[in-house]
Amino acid sequence: MAVYTHGHHSAVLRSHRSRTAANSAAYLVPRLRPGVAVLDVGCGPGTITADLAALVAPGRVVAIDAVAGVLDGARQLTAERGLDNVEFAAGDVNALEHADGTFDVVHAHQVLQHLADPVGALREMRRVCRPGGVVAVRDVDYAAMTWYPESPVLDEWLAVYRRTARRNGGEPDAGRRLLSWARSAGFDDITCTASTWCYATPDQREFWSGMWAERILQPGFGDTAVRYGYLAEADRARIADAWREWGASDDGWFAITHGEILCAVPPR
């Protein structure tokens, strides 16, 4: 696995907790039904996991993340929602601790972009998916992000993020590559879609700009970019200020494009 460029500090987790099945897995929801078994790879704080568990109950959901420390919050969330069909564990998508054909659905949201071998991960996800099941993946495409008003400093932020993520072994423009990766992993029945997150209301702009202003200043991406020599320490405050300036604009609009794939595992 490549280095997780974002880290797991407060602003990152705040962003992750905003994700739901409705805003992050709508392409998969019509395939879900009560009783199916789901593996959720890279579950983070478990907000999508909890929604999936509610949709497939009494079906079993197993959720894994490479960082065991984030799972405590996920367990608390599912307990608060009264979900008793979920189990959480530390795990590695490149070496899943499950037998062949264990799950009806294997899901990963914003995972493949951080991996050194996304094709190998897809093969492993396919291995644990039952014949007739589906592997579902959604990943952002950073180069397809777009915003208004234009900001040369945010252009710089995006270029530095993409450079840092690639230095860490990942692929930040993963969304456009999902079809290619799935074909290389041996899938031939692949449904491709795309969807967006859009931040344009005052509350949305405040959330998105404040979160990224914090992320550039917190350990994680900002520290790494400085260590690699892609930013000077003073640049971090300058980029944070640009995020806040964008967020304060009544004209502010930010769109994030994601690629999505549903990969059918053929029946025997």
C-alpha positions as CSV (number, residue, x, y, z in Angstrom):
1,M,0.0,0.0,0.0
2,A,1.2,3.5,-0.8
3,V,1.4,6.2,1.9
4,Y,-2.0,7.7,2.8
5,T,-1.3,11.3,1.7
6,H,-4.1,12.9,3.7
7,G,-3.3,11.5,7.2
8,H,-6.0,11.1,9.8
9,H,-6.1,14.4,11.5
10,S,-9.3,16.2,12.6
11,A,-10.1,18.1,9.4
12,V,-9.6,14.9,7.3
13,L,-11.9,12.9,9.5
14,R,-14.5,15.7,9.4
15,S,-14.5,15.4,5.6
16,H,-14.8,11.6,5.8
17,R,-17.7,11.8,8.2
18,S,-19.7,13.8,5.7
19,R,-19.8,10.9,3.3
20,T,-23.0,8.8,3.1
21,A,-24.4,6.1,0.8
22,A,-26.6,8.8,-0.7
23,N,-23.8,11.2,-1.6
24,S,-21.0,8.6,-2.2
25,A,-22.4,5.3,-3.2
26,A,-25.6,6.1,-5.0
27,Y,-24.4,4.1,-8.0
28,L,-24.3,1.0,-5.8
29,V,-27.5,1.4,-3.8
30,P,-29.9,-0.1,-6.4
31,R,-27.8,-3.3,-6.3
32,L,-28.3,-3.8,-2.6
33,R,-31.0,-5.8,-0.9
34,P,-31.7,-7.3,2.5
35,G,-29.6,-10.3,3.3
36,V,-26.6,-9.8,1.1
37,A,-23.1,-9.9,2.5
38,V,-20.9,-6.9,2.1
39,L,-17.2,-6.2,2.5
40,D,-16.4,-2.4,2.9
41,V,-12.8,-1.8,2.1
42,G,-11.2,1.4,3.6
43,C,-14.2,2.2,5.7
44,G,-12.6,5.1,7.7
45,P,-15.1,6.5,10.3
46,G,-17.8,4.2,9.0
47,T,-20.5,6.6,7.8
48,I,-20.9,4.9,4.5
49,T,-20.6,1.5,6.2
50,A,-23.5,2.2,8.5
51,D,-25.7,3.2,5.6
52,L,-24.8,0.0,3.7
53,A,-25.5,-2.1,6.8
54,A,-28.9,-0.5,7.2
55,L,-29.7,-1.3,3.6
56,V,-28.7,-4.9,3.7
57,A,-29.8,-5.9,7.2
58,P,-30.0,-8.6,8.3
59,G,-27.1,-9.2,5.9
60,R,-23.6,-9.2,7.3
61,V,-21.2,-6.3,6.7
62,V,-17.5,-6.6,7.3
63,A,-15.6,-3.3,7.2
64,I,-11.8,-2.9,7.2
65,D,-9.4,-0.1,7.3
66,A,-5.6,-0.1,7.2
67,V,-5.5,2.2,10.2
68,A,-7.0,0.5,13.2
69,G,-7.3,3.8,15.2
70,V,-10.1,5.1,13.0
71,L,-12.3,2.1,13.7
72,D,-13.2,3.1,17.3
73,G,-15.3,5.9,15.9
74,A,-16.9,3.7,13.3
75,R,-17.9,1.1,16.0
76,Q,-19.4,3.9,18.1
77,L,-21.4,5.2,15.2
78,T,-22.9,1.9,14.3
79,A,-23.7,1.2,18.0
80,E,-25.5,4.6,18.2
81,R,-27.5,3.7,15.2
82,G,-28.5,0.3,16.6
83,L,-26.8,-1.7,13.9
84,D,-25.7,-5.2,15.0
85,N,-24.8,-6.6,11.6
86,V,-21.4,-4.9,11.2
87,E,-18.0,-6.0,12.3
88,F,-14.9,-3.8,12.0
89,A,-11.3,-5.0,11.7
90,A,-7.9,-3.7,10.6
91,G,-7.1,-5.1,7.1
92,D,-5.1,-4.8,3.9
93,V,-6.9,-4.8,0.6
94,N,-3.8,-6.4,-1.0
95,A,-4.1,-9.4,1.3
96,L,-7.7,-9.9,2.5
97,E,-8.2,-12.3,5.3
98,H,-11.3,-13.9,3.8
99,A,-11.9,-17.1,1.7
100,D,-12.6,-17.0,-1.9
101,G,-16.2,-16.0,-2.7
102,T,-17.2,-14.8,0.8
103,F,-19.2,-11.7,-0.1
104,D,-21.9,-10.7,-2.5
105,V,-20.7,-7.1,-2.7
106,V,-17.1,-5.8,-2.2
107,H,-17.1,-2.0,-2.0
108,A,-14.3,0.6,-1.9
109,H,-14.7,4.3,-1.7
110,Q,-11.6,6.6,-2.3
111,V,-9.2,3.7,-1.8
112,L,-7.6,2.8,-5.1
113,Q,-6.1,6.3,-5.6
114,H,-3.8,5.7,-2.6
115,L,-2.5,2.3,-3.7
116,A,0.7,1.4,-5.4
117,D,-1.0,-1.6,-7.1
118,P,-4.7,-0.8,-7.7
119,V,-5.0,-3.6,-10.2
120,G,-3.7,-6.1,-7.7
121,A,-6.2,-4.8,-5.2
122,L,-9.0,-5.2,-7.6
123,R,-8.0,-8.8,-8.2
124,E,-8.0,-9.4,-4.5
125,M,-11.5,-7.8,-4.2
126,R,-12.7,-10.0,-7.0
127,R,-11.3,-13.1,-5.3
128,V,-13.4,-12.6,-2.2
129,C,-16.6,-11.8,-4.2
130,R,-19.0,-14.6,-4.9
131,P,-19.9,-15.6,-8.5
132,G,-22.8,-13.4,-9.5
133,G,-21.7,-10.7,-7.1
134,V,-20.3,-7.2,-7.8
135,V,-17.2,-5.2,-7.0
136,A,-18.0,-1.6,-6.6
137,V,-15.4,1.2,-6.6
138,R,-15.6,5.0,-6.6
139,D,-12.6,7.3,-6.8
140,V,-12.0,11.0,-7.3
141,D,-10.2,12.5,-10.2
142,Y,-8.2,15.5,-8.9
143,A,-7.3,16.8,-12.3
144,A,-11.0,17.1,-13.1
145,M,-11.7,19.3,-10.1
146,T,-12.9,22.8,-11.1
147,W,-13.9,25.9,-9.2
148,Y,-14.8,29.6,-9.5
149,P,-13.7,32.3,-8.9
150,E,-10.3,31.4,-10.4
151,S,-7.4,31.3,-8.0
152,P,-3.8,30.9,-9.0
153,V,-3.0,29.8,-5.5
154,L,-5.6,27.0,-5.5
155,D,-4.1,26.0,-8.9
156,E,-0.8,25.7,-7.1
157,W,-2.5,23.7,-4.3
158,L,-3.9,21.2,-6.8
159,A,-0.5,20.8,-8.6
160,V,1.3,20.3,-5.3
161,Y,-1.3,17.8,-4.0
162,R,-1.1,15.7,-7.2
163,R,2.7,15.7,-7.2
164,T,2.8,14.7,-3.5
165,A,0.3,11.9,-3.9
166,R,2.3,10.5,-6.8
167,R,5.6,10.7,-4.9
168,N,3.8,8.7,-2.1
169,G,3.0,6.0,-4.7
170,G,-0.7,6.8,-5.4
171,E,-2.6,8.1,-8.4
172,P,-4.7,11.2,-7.7
173,D,-6.4,11.1,-11.0
174,A,-7.8,7.6,-10.3
175,G,-11.4,8.3,-11.4
176,R,-10.5,8.3,-15.2
177,R,-8.4,5.1,-14.8
178,L,-10.9,2.8,-13.0
179,L,-12.2,1.2,-16.2
180,S,-8.6,0.5,-17.4
181,W,-7.6,-0.9,-14.0
182,A,-10.7,-3.1,-13.9
183,R,-10.0,-4.5,-17.3
184,S,-6.4,-5.2,-16.4
185,A,-7.7,-7.0,-13.3
186,G,-9.7,-9.4,-15.5
187,F,-13.2,-8.0,-15.4
188,D,-15.1,-7.8,-18.6
189,D,-18.6,-6.9,-17.5
190,I,-18.1,-3.4,-16.2
191,T,-20.6,-0.6,-15.8
192,C,-19.0,2.8,-15.7
193,T,-20.6,6.0,-14.4
194,A,-19.5,9.3,-13.0
195,S,-20.9,11.6,-10.3
196,T,-20.0,14.8,-8.5
197,W,-19.8,16.5,-5.2
198,C,-20.6,20.2,-5.6
199,Y,-20.0,22.9,-3.0
200,A,-21.8,26.1,-3.8
201,T,-24.1,27.2,-0.9
202,P,-22.7,29.3,1.9
203,D,-22.7,26.4,4.3
204,Q,-21.1,24.1,1.8
205,R,-18.4,26.6,1.0
206,E,-17.7,27.2,4.6
207,F,-17.3,23.4,5.2
208,W,-15.1,22.7,2.2
209,S,-12.9,25.8,2.4
210,G,-12.4,25.6,6.1
211,M,-11.6,21.9,5.9
212,W,-8.9,22.3,3.3
213,A,-7.5,25.4,5.0
214,E,-7.0,23.2,8.1
215,R,-5.7,20.2,6.1
216,I,-2.8,22.2,4.5
217,L,-1.8,23.4,8.0
218,Q,-2.2,20.1,9.9
219,P,0.2,17.2,9.7
220,G,-0.4,15.0,6.7
221,F,-0.4,16.4,3.2
222,G,1.1,19.8,4.2
223,D,4.0,18.4,6.2
224,T,4.8,15.9,3.5
225,A,4.7,18.5,0.7
226,V,7.2,20.6,2.7
227,R,9.4,17.7,3.4
228,Y,9.5,16.8,-0.3
229,G,10.5,20.4,-1.1
230,Y,7.3,21.1,-3.0
231,L,6.2,23.8,-0.6
232,A,7.9,26.2,1.7
233,E,6.5,26.4,5.2
234,A,5.2,29.9,4.5
235,D,3.3,28.6,1.5
236,R,1.0,26.6,3.8
237,A,-0.5,29.8,5.4
238,R,-0.8,31.4,1.9
239,I,-2.7,28.4,0.6
240,A,-4.9,28.3,3.7
241,D,-5.7,32.0,3.1
242,A,-6.6,31.3,-0.5
243,W,-9.1,28.6,0.6
244,R,-10.7,30.9,3.1
245,E,-10.9,33.7,0.4
246,W,-12.6,31.3,-2.0
247,G,-15.0,30.2,0.7
248,A,-16.0,33.7,1.5
249,S,-16.9,34.5,-2.1
250,D,-20.7,34.7,-2.8
251,D,-19.8,33.4,-6.2
252,G,-17.8,30.4,-4.9
253,W,-18.5,27.1,-6.6
254,F,-16.4,23.9,-6.5
255,A,-17.1,20.6,-8.3
256,I,-15.4,17.3,-7.8
257,T,-15.8,14.5,-10.4
258,H,-15.6,10.9,-9.4
259,G,-15.3,7.8,-11.5
260,E,-17.4,4.8,-10.6
261,I,-17.4,1.1,-11.6
262,L,-19.6,-1.8,-11.0
263,C,-17.7,-5.0,-11.9
264,A,-19.8,-8.1,-12.2
265,V,-18.2,-11.4,-11.1
266,P,-19.5,-14.0,-13.6
267,P,-21.6,-16.9,-12.3
268,R,-20.0,-20.3,-12.4
